[in-house]
Amino acid sequence: MASSATGRKFTFVVIGGGISGVSCVEYLSSLCSEETIALVTATDVVKATCNVKKFGRTLEEFDVEERSASSLFEQSPNVVKIQSVVVGIHPQEHSIVTETGNKYYYRKLCICTGGTPNLITRHPCVIGIRDTESVLHLKSKLSQARRIAIVGNGGIALELVYEMYDCQVLWAIKDDAIGNTFFDEGAATFFLPQIETNQPVSEEKKNLMKHTVKRMKYGIETVTNNETCFLGNPANTLSGGALGPDWCSEFSLHGASSKEKGYRQVHVEYKCEFKQLLNPEEFKRCGEQESPFPLIKGSSLDSADWQVYIQLSNGKIYGCDFIVSATGVVPNTQSFVLCAPFETAEDGGLLVNSNMQTNIEDIYAAGDVCTTGWDPAPHWLQMRLWSQARQMGMFAAKSIMAHFSNEKIPLDFCFELFTHVTQFFGYKVVLLGKFNAQGLGNDYELLLRYTKGEEYVKVVLHEDRMCGAVLIGETDLEETFENLILNQTDLSAIKDILLNPEIDIEDYFD
């Protein structure tokens, strides 16, 4: 990797060291090794995909590892790392300006600045989870905590609740079932036994407590007043790229409980939202009583000297040591929107067309920072997940290179079908198409197969054709179901036996 110099001209400039930005740079470098490429990143730590396993036309599984940008691109002499924060974009002269005052010129620019945690409120006792530094901050605070509150019902919340032990966990969700972002009530019921109070953590997790993580990590020593902040917030503190698919398994997240070591202690408050945060003095003045937390093996922490109190919309008030805000992310566009006339979507993302182009000539966007502006395929939808960040980053590179060569490029096949492979509560989870019947109203049919503790299979049918599926556990059905959705096979004759475990569906369609 070459070094940078102010005023230098590059063919391509990519802003952001997350999965989308790194994927874009890697693919651009492979497509045109003779053109100069600059990766502008707030820190030297970037997110790189590895161990990619493709097991279908669009289905793939991969790991994400943290790497030094310098080492990642050391074999790519045409790639230059610029470690700084971009504070200005000047589309007319095709240049960007960094916080150090340096200016760099581009012919094509791709913005991959990701998202920022959507915090419920800004307070020293409220933290968001986005990158490795924020997880390390969480781990440090958790080691001294007796009780914490988690607000949110998405992927981060699901993983945290499962991975935490030796402290009481209050989980506040606005839905009537856990994991509503990904699952229906049936799948939630399948997972619930995994977080039952008084349940001991697995031996595998206990072993993790005693060993360090083998995957290399790089620290970012940028913490202000012992509080973790995020790129795009008023403090403008540097942050790394978003966490990868297996982030939680690499950390031992245990609290300070002195009783019954190695147990989960989770209480879920359903159909409620965060109302307000109270410090101890405000709680005393409000005249309300603290809500009792369900006991674990006879121990109680109620009426303890809490750092903060959380009041929920159902009227209950719980004391805790700190709160984790896991309520999703917002596109990190603030600084760019102010300095250039970008068109944005209702959710604040940079609006892009089917070639990942923004409304400004020669400027593209990919990953969490953007919002798709094209009419999606019947079985695809945008969700701000690492799998889509990689797909968007690579397709942005393809589009950039095609336009640079004055060629046209069709929308990539990966946008034909929504696919996501991950893990929740120790189970493999595959989501396909309109997995929660998104946009179908009441005009659909569900097929279910459920084996307690082993697997949960849900198929969404519309007019006897599969349009979505949720696969939990080692079902070995993902590739077959992917083909059935893409081919829109008429299943009217076999839908009654489609999920029969005695029938090899894969052989049936061969």
TORGUDO-330199 format. One record per residue (C-alpha): x, y negated, z; residue number from 1. Coordinates in steps of 0.05 Angstrom, whole numbers, plus 5000, padded with zeros to 4 digits. Each point is the difference from the previous one (the first is absolute). Last residue first. Example, Ala and Ser with C-alpha at 12.3 -4.5 7.8 and 13.67 -1.06 7.14 Angstrom:
<rs>
+------+------+------+-----+
!    x !    y !    z ! num !
+------+------+------+-----+
! 5273 ! 5021 ! 5143 !   2 !
! 4973 ! 5069 ! 5013 !   1 !
+------+------+------+-----+
</rs>
This chain:
<rs>
+------+------+------+-----+
!    x !    y !    z ! num !
+------+------+------+-----+
! 4328 ! 5655 ! 4821 ! 510 !
! 4937 ! 4973 ! 5032 ! 509 !
! 4981 ! 5062 ! 5040 ! 508 !
! 5073 ! 5012 ! 5018 ! 507 !
! 5004 ! 4934 ! 5037 ! 506 !
! 4932 ! 5012 ! 5032 ! 505 !
! 5025 ! 5064 ! 5033 ! 504 !
! 4935 ! 5023 ! 5032 ! 503 !
! 4996 ! 5027 ! 5071 ! 502 !
! 5008 ! 4930 ! 5029 ! 501 !
! 4933 ! 4980 ! 4968 ! 500 !
! 5008 ! 4926 ! 4987 ! 499 !
! 4976 ! 5001 ! 4927 ! 498 !
! 4949 ! 5055 ! 5012 ! 497 !
! 4937 ! 4959 ! 5001 ! 496 !
! 5031 ! 4950 ! 4951 ! 495 !
! 5008 ! 5055 ! 4948 ! 494 !
! 4947 ! 4988 ! 4945 ! 493 !
! 4993 ! 4925 ! 5012 ! 492 !
! 5076 ! 4989 ! 4999 ! 491 !
! 5005 ! 4961 ! 4934 ! 490 !
! 5073 ! 4983 ! 4994 ! 489 !
! 5017 ! 4926 ! 5004 ! 488 !
! 5070 ! 5014 ! 4972 ! 487 !
! 5034 ! 4952 ! 5048 ! 486 !
! 4958 ! 5022 ! 5059 ! 485 !
! 5006 ! 5074 ! 4986 ! 484 !
! 5075 ! 4992 ! 4988 ! 483 !
! 5011 ! 4966 ! 5067 ! 482 !
! 4958 ! 5053 ! 5033 ! 481 !
! 5045 ! 5055 ! 4973 ! 480 !
! 5063 ! 4963 ! 5021 ! 479 !
! 4974 ! 4985 ! 5070 ! 478 !
! 4971 ! 5068 ! 5017 ! 477 !
! 5059 ! 5031 ! 5037 ! 476 !
! 4960 ! 4993 ! 5065 ! 475 !
! 5058 ! 4989 ! 5049 ! 474 !
! 4963 ! 4953 ! 5046 ! 473 !
! 4953 ! 4942 ! 4985 ! 472 !
! 4974 ! 4992 ! 4929 ! 471 !
! 4953 ! 4941 ! 4985 ! 470 !
! 4969 ! 4999 ! 4931 ! 469 !
! 4973 ! 4954 ! 4946 ! 468 !
! 4963 ! 4995 ! 4934 ! 467 !
! 4981 ! 5073 ! 4987 ! 466 !
! 4946 ! 5008 ! 4948 ! 465 !
! 4931 ! 5027 ! 5014 ! 464 !
! 4967 ! 4932 ! 4987 ! 463 !
! 5046 ! 4970 ! 5053 ! 462 !
! 5036 ! 5048 ! 5046 ! 461 !
! 5043 ! 4983 ! 5060 ! 460 !
! 5040 ! 5059 ! 5028 ! 459 !
! 5020 ! 5006 ! 5073 ! 458 !
! 5049 ! 5051 ! 5027 ! 457 !
! 5021 ! 5005 ! 5073 ! 456 !
! 5053 ! 5049 ! 5022 ! 455 !
! 5032 ! 5037 ! 5057 ! 454 !
! 4978 ! 4978 ! 5070 ! 453 !
! 4927 ! 5016 ! 4987 ! 452 !
! 4989 ! 5027 ! 4930 ! 451 !
! 4956 ! 4953 ! 4960 ! 450 !
! 4978 ! 5003 ! 4928 ! 449 !
! 4955 ! 4945 ! 4974 ! 448 !
! 4965 ! 4983 ! 4935 ! 447 !
! 4970 ! 4930 ! 4995 ! 446 !
! 4951 ! 4973 ! 4948 ! 445 !
! 4996 ! 4931 ! 4971 ! 444 !
! 4951 ! 4945 ! 4981 ! 443 !
! 4993 ! 4967 ! 5068 ! 442 !
! 5044 ! 4940 ! 4984 ! 441 !
! 5055 ! 5024 ! 4953 ! 440 !
! 5048 ! 4941 ! 5011 ! 439 !
! 5047 ! 5039 ! 5044 ! 438 !
! 4979 ! 5072 ! 5008 ! 437 !
! 5051 ! 5008 ! 5056 ! 436 !
! 5052 ! 5036 ! 4958 ! 435 !
! 4985 ! 4958 ! 4938 ! 434 !
! 5061 ! 5031 ! 4966 ! 433 !
! 5043 ! 5047 ! 5041 ! 432 !
! 5026 ! 4997 ! 5072 ! 431 !
! 5048 ! 5053 ! 5024 ! 430 !
! 5015 ! 5009 ! 5075 ! 429 !
! 5052 ! 5047 ! 5029 ! 428 !
! 4986 ! 5010 ! 5074 ! 427 !
! 5044 ! 4979 ! 5059 ! 426 !
! 4951 ! 4949 ! 5027 ! 425 !
! 4998 ! 4965 ! 4932 ! 424 !
! 5046 ! 5016 ! 4942 ! 423 !
! 5005 ! 4968 ! 4931 ! 422 !
! 4984 ! 5012 ! 4926 ! 421 !
! 4962 ! 4947 ! 4962 ! 420 !
! 4967 ! 5004 ! 4932 ! 419 !
! 4954 ! 4951 ! 4964 ! 418 !
! 4990 ! 5023 ! 4928 ! 417 !
! 5009 ! 4965 ! 4933 ! 416 !
! 5050 ! 4949 ! 5028 ! 415 !
! 5056 ! 5051 ! 4997 ! 414 !
! 4989 ! 5004 ! 4924 ! 413 !
! 5033 ! 4932 ! 4991 ! 412 !
! 4961 ! 4944 ! 4967 ! 411 !
! 5022 ! 4992 ! 4929 ! 410 !
! 5065 ! 4965 ! 4978 ! 409 !
! 5011 ! 4950 ! 4945 ! 408 !
! 5070 ! 4984 ! 4974 ! 407 !
! 5038 ! 4935 ! 4995 ! 406 !
! 5064 ! 5031 ! 5029 ! 405 !
! 4994 ! 4958 ! 5063 ! 404 !
! 4926 ! 5017 ! 5000 ! 403 !
! 5015 ! 5074 ! 5002 ! 402 !
! 5054 ! 4992 ! 5053 ! 401 !
! 4955 ! 4960 ! 5045 ! 400 !
! 4942 ! 5049 ! 4990 ! 399 !
! 5043 ! 5060 ! 5017 ! 398 !
! 5028 ! 4965 ! 5062 ! 397 !
! 4930 ! 4981 ! 5022 ! 396 !
! 4981 ! 5073 ! 4991 ! 395 !
! 5056 ! 5021 ! 5047 ! 394 !
! 4981 ! 4950 ! 5054 ! 393 !
! 4926 ! 5016 ! 4993 ! 392 !
! 5010 ! 5074 ! 5009 ! 391 !
! 5046 ! 4990 ! 5059 ! 390 !
! 4953 ! 4952 ! 5035 ! 389 !
! 4942 ! 5047 ! 4984 ! 388 !
! 5032 ! 5057 ! 5040 ! 387 !
! 5020 ! 4951 ! 5055 ! 386 !
! 4928 ! 4982 ! 5013 ! 385 !
! 4960 ! 4935 ! 4989 ! 384 !
! 4938 ! 5032 ! 4971 ! 383 !
! 4978 ! 4987 ! 4929 ! 382 !
! 4948 ! 5044 ! 4969 ! 381 !
! 5000 ! 5054 ! 4947 ! 380 !
! 4948 ! 5051 ! 4979 ! 379 !
! 4958 ! 4961 ! 4950 ! 378 !
! 5062 ! 4963 ! 4972 ! 377 !
! 5008 ! 4930 ! 5027 ! 376 !
! 4977 ! 4937 ! 4964 ! 375 !
! 5061 ! 4956 ! 5004 ! 374 !
! 5017 ! 4948 ! 5052 ! 373 !
! 5043 ! 5042 ! 5047 ! 372 !
! 5020 ! 4964 ! 5064 ! 371 !
! 5072 ! 4985 ! 5015 ! 370 !
! 5044 ! 4992 ! 5061 ! 369 !
! 4990 ! 5072 ! 5022 ! 368 !
! 5038 ! 5029 ! 4940 ! 367 !
! 5017 ! 4965 ! 4935 ! 366 !
! 5005 ! 4930 ! 4970 ! 365 !
! 5020 ! 4972 ! 4933 ! 364 !
! 5025 ! 4932 ! 4977 ! 363 !
! 5019 ! 4988 ! 4927 ! 362 !
! 4943 ! 4952 ! 4988 ! 361 !
! 4958 ! 4981 ! 5061 ! 360 !
! 4932 ! 5034 ! 5004 ! 359 !
! 5032 ! 5060 ! 5033 ! 358 !
! 5022 ! 5060 ! 4959 ! 357 !
! 4995 ! 5071 ! 5027 ! 356 !
! 4987 ! 5025 ! 4929 ! 355 !
! 4926 ! 5014 ! 5014 ! 354 !
! 4991 ! 4930 ! 5027 ! 353 !
! 5025 ! 4972 ! 5066 ! 352 !
! 4967 ! 4955 ! 5053 ! 351 !
! 5049 ! 4982 ! 5055 ! 350 !
! 4966 ! 5024 ! 5064 ! 349 !
! 4960 ! 4955 ! 5045 ! 348 !
! 4942 ! 5048 ! 5011 ! 347 !
! 4955 ! 4959 ! 4955 ! 346 !
! 5051 ! 5005 ! 4943 ! 345 !
! 5055 ! 4951 ! 4985 ! 344 !
! 5020 ! 4959 ! 4939 ! 343 !
! 5069 ! 4972 ! 5009 ! 342 !
! 5013 ! 4926 ! 4990 ! 341 !
! 5071 ! 4998 ! 5030 ! 340 !
! 5030 ! 4973 ! 5064 ! 339 !
! 4945 ! 5012 ! 5051 ! 338 !
! 4979 ! 5068 ! 4972 ! 337 !
! 5071 ! 5025 ! 5006 ! 336 !
! 5009 ! 4983 ! 5074 ! 335 !
! 4935 ! 5033 ! 5021 ! 334 !
! 5000 ! 5062 ! 4957 ! 333 !
! 5011 ! 5057 ! 5050 ! 332 !
! 4936 ! 5038 ! 4985 ! 331 !
! 4960 ! 5014 ! 5063 ! 330 !
! 5011 ! 5063 ! 5041 ! 329 !
! 4957 ! 5048 ! 5039 ! 328 !
! 4967 ! 4995 ! 5068 ! 327 !
! 5053 ! 5035 ! 5042 ! 326 !
! 5008 ! 4947 ! 5054 ! 325 !
! 5037 ! 5034 ! 5057 ! 324 !
! 4982 ! 4970 ! 5068 ! 323 !
! 5044 ! 4993 ! 5062 ! 322 !
! 5005 ! 5020 ! 5073 ! 321 !
! 4926 ! 5015 ! 5007 ! 320 !
! 4937 ! 4978 ! 5036 ! 319 !
! 4933 ! 5019 ! 4969 ! 318 !
! 4938 ! 4958 ! 4992 ! 317 !
! 4934 ! 5028 ! 4974 ! 316 !
! 4948 ! 4953 ! 4970 ! 315 !
! 4986 ! 5041 ! 4937 ! 314 !
! 5038 ! 4947 ! 4960 ! 313 !
! 5064 ! 5019 ! 5036 ! 312 !
! 5038 ! 4961 ! 5053 ! 311 !
! 5075 ! 5015 ! 5005 ! 310 !
! 5037 ! 4984 ! 5063 ! 309 !
! 5074 ! 4983 ! 5005 ! 308 !
! 5062 ! 5014 ! 5041 ! 307 !
! 4963 ! 5046 ! 5048 ! 306 !
! 5008 ! 5004 ! 5075 ! 305 !
! 4962 ! 5064 ! 5012 ! 304 !
! 4925 ! 4999 ! 5016 ! 303 !
! 4993 ! 5066 ! 4962 ! 302 !
! 5062 ! 5043 ! 4994 ! 301 !
! 4969 ! 5065 ! 5021 ! 300 !
! 5025 ! 5071 ! 5007 ! 299 !
! 4953 ! 5059 ! 5012 ! 298 !
! 5023 ! 5043 ! 4942 ! 297 !
! 4990 ! 4943 ! 4951 ! 296 !
! 4945 ! 4953 ! 5019 ! 295 !
! 4956 ! 4963 ! 4951 ! 294 !
! 5016 ! 4925 ! 5001 ! 293 !
! 4953 ! 4959 ! 5042 ! 292 !
! 4977 ! 4933 ! 4971 ! 291 !
! 5029 ! 4939 ! 5036 ! 290 !
! 4947 ! 4958 ! 5033 ! 289 !
! 4981 ! 4931 ! 4976 ! 288 !
! 5006 ! 4935 ! 5039 ! 287 !
! 5033 ! 4962 ! 4943 ! 286 !
! 5049 ! 4966 ! 5047 ! 285 !
! 5038 ! 5063 ! 5018 ! 284 !
! 5005 ! 5019 ! 4927 ! 283 !
! 5026 ! 4931 ! 4981 ! 282 !
! 5054 ! 5005 ! 5053 ! 281 !
! 5021 ! 5070 ! 4977 ! 280 !
! 5005 ! 4979 ! 4926 ! 279 !
! 4938 ! 5012 ! 4958 ! 278 !
! 4996 ! 5022 ! 4928 ! 277 !
! 4936 ! 4993 ! 4961 ! 276 !
! 4947 ! 5036 ! 4960 ! 275 !
! 5035 ! 5061 ! 4969 ! 274 !
! 4949 ! 5044 ! 4966 ! 273 !
! 4951 ! 5054 ! 5020 ! 272 !
! 4966 ! 5059 ! 4969 ! 271 !
! 5039 ! 5053 ! 5039 ! 270 !
! 5044 ! 4993 ! 5062 ! 269 !
! 5049 ! 5059 ! 4998 ! 268 !
! 5038 ! 5022 ! 5063 ! 267 !
! 5067 ! 5035 ! 4990 ! 266 !
! 5046 ! 5029 ! 5053 ! 265 !
! 5049 ! 5047 ! 4966 ! 264 !
! 5043 ! 5041 ! 5045 ! 263 !
! 5076 ! 5012 ! 5004 ! 262 !
! 5010 ! 4978 ! 5072 ! 261 !
! 4943 ! 5010 ! 5049 ! 260 !
! 5015 ! 4941 ! 5045 ! 259 !
! 5054 ! 4947 ! 4997 ! 258 !
! 4968 ! 4965 ! 4940 ! 257 !
! 5051 ! 4956 ! 4965 ! 256 !
! 4981 ! 5010 ! 4928 ! 255 !
! 5025 ! 5045 ! 4945 ! 254 !
! 5009 ! 4988 ! 4925 ! 253 !
! 5057 ! 5044 ! 4974 ! 252 !
! 5012 ! 4975 ! 4930 ! 251 !
! 5014 ! 5036 ! 4934 ! 250 !
! 4932 ! 5032 ! 4994 ! 249 !
! 4968 ! 4931 ! 4998 ! 248 !
! 5033 ! 4979 ! 4935 ! 247 !
! 4979 ! 5060 ! 4958 ! 246 !
! 4966 ! 4963 ! 4943 ! 245 !
! 5046 ! 4940 ! 4997 ! 244 !
! 4999 ! 4935 ! 5039 ! 243 !
! 4994 ! 4934 ! 4964 ! 242 !
! 5062 ! 4963 ! 4979 ! 241 !
! 5043 ! 4962 ! 5049 ! 240 !
! 4984 ! 4937 ! 5037 ! 239 !
! 5032 ! 4931 ! 5007 ! 238 !
! 4968 ! 4950 ! 5045 ! 237 !
! 4958 ! 4946 ! 4967 ! 236 !
! 4978 ! 4975 ! 5069 ! 235 !
! 4934 ! 4976 ! 4970 ! 234 !
! 4985 ! 5068 ! 4971 ! 233 !
! 5019 ! 5021 ! 4929 ! 232 !
! 5054 ! 5049 ! 5018 ! 231 !
! 4983 ! 5030 ! 5068 ! 230 !
! 5013 ! 4987 ! 5073 ! 229 !
! 5025 ! 5044 ! 5056 ! 228 !
! 5005 ! 4966 ! 5067 ! 227 !
! 5061 ! 5002 ! 5045 ! 226 !
! 5006 ! 4924 ! 4995 ! 225 !
! 5015 ! 5008 ! 4925 ! 224 !
! 5025 ! 5066 ! 4973 ! 223 !
! 5045 ! 5006 ! 4939 ! 222 !
! 5051 ! 5055 ! 5011 ! 221 !
! 4981 ! 5044 ! 4943 ! 220 !
! 5022 ! 5071 ! 5015 ! 219 !
! 5018 ! 5052 ! 4947 ! 218 !
! 4976 ! 5071 ! 5006 ! 217 !
! 5027 ! 5065 ! 4972 ! 216 !
! 4955 ! 5061 ! 5004 ! 215 !
! 5022 ! 5049 ! 5054 ! 214 !
! 4953 ! 4972 ! 5053 ! 213 !
! 5028 ! 5009 ! 5070 ! 212 !
! 4983 ! 5060 ! 5043 ! 211 !
! 4969 ! 5010 ! 5068 ! 210 !
! 4932 ! 4967 ! 4989 ! 209 !
! 4995 ! 5037 ! 4933 ! 208 !
! 5001 ! 5066 ! 5039 ! 207 !
! 4937 ! 4977 ! 5037 ! 206 !
! 4967 ! 4985 ! 4933 ! 205 !
! 5014 ! 5070 ! 4975 ! 204 !
! 4976 ! 5029 ! 5066 ! 203 !
! 4933 ! 4967 ! 4986 ! 202 !
! 4970 ! 4945 ! 5043 ! 201 !
! 4956 ! 5021 ! 5058 ! 200 !
! 4925 ! 4988 ! 4996 ! 199 !
! 4974 ! 4964 ! 5062 ! 198 !
! 4956 ! 4955 ! 4956 ! 197 !
! 4981 ! 5029 ! 4933 ! 196 !
! 5041 ! 4973 ! 4942 ! 195 !
! 5005 ! 5062 ! 4956 ! 194 !
! 4929 ! 5021 ! 5017 ! 193 !
! 4975 ! 4939 ! 4961 ! 192 !
! 5030 ! 5020 ! 4933 ! 191 !
! 4945 ! 5045 ! 4973 ! 190 !
! 4946 ! 4953 ! 5027 ! 189 !
! 5032 ! 4943 ! 4961 ! 188 !
! 4998 ! 5043 ! 4938 ! 187 !
! 4925 ! 5009 ! 5009 ! 186 !
! 4989 ! 4926 ! 5016 ! 185 !
! 5029 ! 4979 ! 4933 ! 184 !
! 5073 ! 4987 ! 4989 ! 183 !
! 5052 ! 4952 ! 4972 ! 182 !
! 4984 ! 4930 ! 5025 ! 181 !
! 4952 ! 5030 ! 5051 ! 180 !
! 5057 ! 5032 ! 5037 ! 179 !
! 4962 ! 5010 ! 5065 ! 178 !
! 4924 ! 5001 ! 4999 ! 177 !
! 4944 ! 4950 ! 5019 ! 176 !
! 5039 ! 4941 ! 4971 ! 175 !
! 5027 ! 4936 ! 5030 ! 174 !
! 5057 ! 5035 ! 5036 ! 173 !
! 5031 ! 4988 ! 5068 ! 172 !
! 5052 ! 5051 ! 5023 ! 171 !
! 5020 ! 4995 ! 5073 ! 170 !
! 5063 ! 5040 ! 5011 ! 169 !
! 5023 ! 5020 ! 5069 ! 168 !
! 5074 ! 5015 ! 5004 ! 167 !
! 5044 ! 5062 ! 5000 ! 166 !
! 4985 ! 5014 ! 4926 ! 165 !
! 4997 ! 4965 ! 4934 ! 164 !
! 5006 ! 5036 ! 4933 ! 163 !
! 4927 ! 5015 ! 4986 ! 162 !
! 4975 ! 4931 ! 5017 ! 161 !
! 5056 ! 4968 ! 4960 ! 160 !
! 4986 ! 5041 ! 4937 ! 159 !
! 4927 ! 4984 ! 4998 ! 158 !
! 5011 ! 4926 ! 5015 ! 157 !
! 5051 ! 4994 ! 4943 ! 156 !
! 4954 ! 5035 ! 4951 ! 155 !
! 4938 ! 4958 ! 5013 ! 154 !
! 4952 ! 4992 ! 5058 ! 153 !
! 5021 ! 4937 ! 5036 ! 152 !
! 5013 ! 4973 ! 5070 ! 151 !
! 5049 ! 5039 ! 5043 ! 150 !
! 5001 ! 4985 ! 5075 ! 149 !
! 5058 ! 5018 ! 5045 ! 148 !
! 5005 ! 5031 ! 5069 ! 147 !
! 5058 ! 5016 ! 5046 ! 146 !
! 5053 ! 4964 ! 4960 ! 145 !
! 5076 ! 4995 ! 5012 ! 144 !
! 5021 ! 5049 ! 4945 ! 143 !
! 4945 ! 4970 ! 4957 ! 142 !
! 5034 ! 4932 ! 4996 ! 141 !
! 5064 ! 5030 ! 4972 ! 140 !
! 4963 ! 5047 ! 4952 ! 139 !
! 4957 ! 4943 ! 4974 ! 138 !
! 5062 ! 4957 ! 4986 ! 137 !
! 5031 ! 5060 ! 4964 ! 136 !
! 4936 ! 5007 ! 4960 ! 135 !
! 5002 ! 4926 ! 4982 ! 134 !
! 5072 ! 5007 ! 4977 ! 133 !
! 4982 ! 5060 ! 4957 ! 132 !
! 4948 ! 4961 ! 4961 ! 131 !
! 4926 ! 4983 ! 5003 ! 130 !
! 4970 ! 5010 ! 5069 ! 129 !
! 4968 ! 4940 ! 5034 ! 128 !
! 5010 ! 4976 ! 5071 ! 127 !
! 4955 ! 4965 ! 5050 ! 126 !
! 5027 ! 4985 ! 5069 ! 125 !
! 5040 ! 4938 ! 4978 ! 124 !
! 4935 ! 4973 ! 4968 ! 123 !
! 4976 ! 4988 ! 4929 ! 122 !
! 4930 ! 5028 ! 4989 ! 121 !
! 4968 ! 5059 ! 4965 ! 120 !
! 5064 ! 5007 ! 4958 ! 119 !
! 4993 ! 5016 ! 4926 ! 118 !
! 5070 ! 5028 ! 4992 ! 117 !
! 5035 ! 4969 ! 4940 ! 116 !
! 5001 ! 5031 ! 4930 ! 115 !
! 5049 ! 5015 ! 4945 ! 114 !
! 5050 ! 4951 ! 4971 ! 113 !
! 5003 ! 5034 ! 4932 ! 112 !
! 5002 ! 4940 ! 4952 ! 111 !
! 5028 ! 5017 ! 4931 ! 110 !
! 5036 ! 4948 ! 4958 ! 109 !
! 5018 ! 5003 ! 4926 ! 108 !
! 5050 ! 4954 ! 4966 ! 107 !
! 5031 ! 4979 ! 5065 ! 106 !
! 5041 ! 4944 ! 5030 ! 105 !
! 5029 ! 4995 ! 5070 ! 104 !
! 5003 ! 4939 ! 5046 ! 103 !
! 5035 ! 4997 ! 5067 ! 102 !
! 4973 ! 4954 ! 5054 ! 101 !
! 5014 ! 5048 ! 5057 ! 100 !
! 4925 ! 5013 ! 5006 !  99 !
! 5000 ! 5028 ! 4929 !  98 !
! 4978 ! 4966 ! 4936 !  97 !
! 4970 ! 5036 ! 4940 !  96 !
! 5007 ! 4982 ! 4927 !  95 !
! 4963 ! 5006 ! 4934 !  94 !
! 5005 ! 4926 ! 4983 !  93 !
! 4925 ! 4993 ! 4992 !  92 !
! 4985 ! 5053 ! 5052 !  91 !
! 5036 ! 4966 ! 5058 !  90 !
! 4995 ! 5047 ! 5060 !  89 !
! 5018 ! 4978 ! 5070 !  88 !
! 5017 ! 5025 ! 5070 !  87 !
! 5031 ! 5068 ! 4983 !  86 !
! 5032 ! 5032 ! 5061 !  85 !
! 5072 ! 5024 ! 4995 !  84 !
! 5044 ! 5059 ! 4986 !  83 !
! 5013 ! 4999 ! 4925 !  82 !
! 5017 ! 5070 ! 4976 !  81 !
! 5026 ! 5005 ! 4929 !  80 !
! 4984 ! 5059 ! 4954 !  79 !
! 5039 ! 5007 ! 4934 !  78 !
! 5057 ! 5038 ! 5035 !  77 !
! 4951 ! 5056 ! 5020 !  76 !
! 5041 ! 5053 ! 5037 !  75 !
! 5001 ! 4957 ! 5063 !  74 !
! 4925 ! 4992 ! 4995 !  73 !
! 4978 ! 5037 ! 5063 !  72 !
! 5064 ! 4983 ! 5037 !  71 !
! 4991 ! 4925 ! 4995 !  70 !
! 4925 ! 5005 ! 5011 !  69 !
! 5014 ! 5035 ! 5066 !  68 !
! 4952 ! 5056 ! 5005 !  67 !
! 4936 ! 5017 ! 5037 !  66 !
! 4967 ! 5064 ! 4978 !  65 !
! 4933 ! 5015 ! 4971 !  64 !
! 4978 ! 5071 ! 4986 !  63 !
! 4960 ! 5024 ! 4940 !  62 !
! 4937 ! 5035 ! 4978 !  61 !
! 4971 ! 4997 ! 4931 !  60 !
! 4932 ! 5010 ! 4967 !  59 !
! 4990 ! 4966 ! 4932 !  58 !
! 5003 ! 5058 ! 4951 !  57 !
! 5012 ! 5050 ! 5056 !  56 !
! 5053 ! 5025 ! 5047 !  55 !
! 5053 ! 4946 ! 4998 !  54 !
! 5049 ! 5002 ! 5058 !  53 !
! 5042 ! 4938 ! 5013 !  52 !
! 5055 ! 5016 ! 5051 !  51 !
! 5018 ! 4926 ! 5005 !  50 !
! 4968 ! 4931 ! 4999 !  49 !
! 5041 ! 4940 ! 5021 !  48 !
! 4982 ! 4946 ! 5050 !  47 !
! 5049 ! 4943 ! 5009 !  46 !
! 5045 ! 4975 ! 5056 !  45 !
! 5047 ! 4945 ! 4977 !  44 !
! 4950 ! 4949 ! 5025 !  43 !
! 4955 ! 4946 ! 4970 !  42 !
! 5006 ! 5032 ! 4932 !  41 !
! 5012 ! 4972 ! 4930 !  40 !
! 5017 ! 5055 ! 4951 !  39 !
! 5034 ! 4972 ! 4939 !  38 !
! 5004 ! 5036 ! 4933 !  37 !
! 5049 ! 4989 ! 4943 !  36 !
! 4986 ! 5037 ! 4935 !  35 !
! 5046 ! 5054 ! 4973 !  34 !
! 4971 ! 5057 ! 5042 !  33 !
! 4932 ! 4990 ! 4968 !  32 !
! 4949 ! 5055 ! 5016 !  31 !
! 5037 ! 5030 ! 5060 !  30 !
! 5012 ! 4931 ! 5030 !  29 !
! 4928 ! 4981 ! 4990 !  28 !
! 4978 ! 5064 ! 5034 !  27 !
! 5044 ! 4989 ! 5061 !  26 !
! 4981 ! 4926 ! 5004 !  25 !
! 4925 ! 5015 ! 4998 !  24 !
! 5005 ! 5056 ! 5050 !  23 !
! 5039 ! 4954 ! 5047 !  22 !
! 4947 ! 4946 ! 4995 !  21 !
! 4940 ! 5047 ! 5008 !  20 !
! 5030 ! 5038 ! 5059 !  19 !
! 5022 ! 4939 ! 5038 !  18 !
! 5060 ! 4955 ! 4986 !  17 !
! 4963 ! 4940 ! 4972 !  16 !
! 5011 ! 4951 ! 4942 !  15 !
! 5019 ! 5030 ! 4933 !  14 !
! 5040 ! 4958 ! 4949 !  13 !
! 5011 ! 5023 ! 4929 !  12 !
! 5045 ! 4972 ! 4945 !  11 !
! 5043 ! 4964 ! 5051 !  10 !
! 5031 ! 4930 ! 4998 !   9 !
! 5046 ! 4978 ! 5056 !   8 !
! 4989 ! 4932 ! 5032 !   7 !
! 5027 ! 5025 ! 5066 !   6 !
! 5044 ! 5061 ! 4997 !   5 !
! 4983 ! 5072 ! 5015 !   4 !
! 5044 ! 5061 ! 5011 !   3 !
! 5000 ! 5062 ! 4957 !   2 !
! 4973 ! 5068 ! 5020 !   1 !
+------+------+------+-----+
</rs>
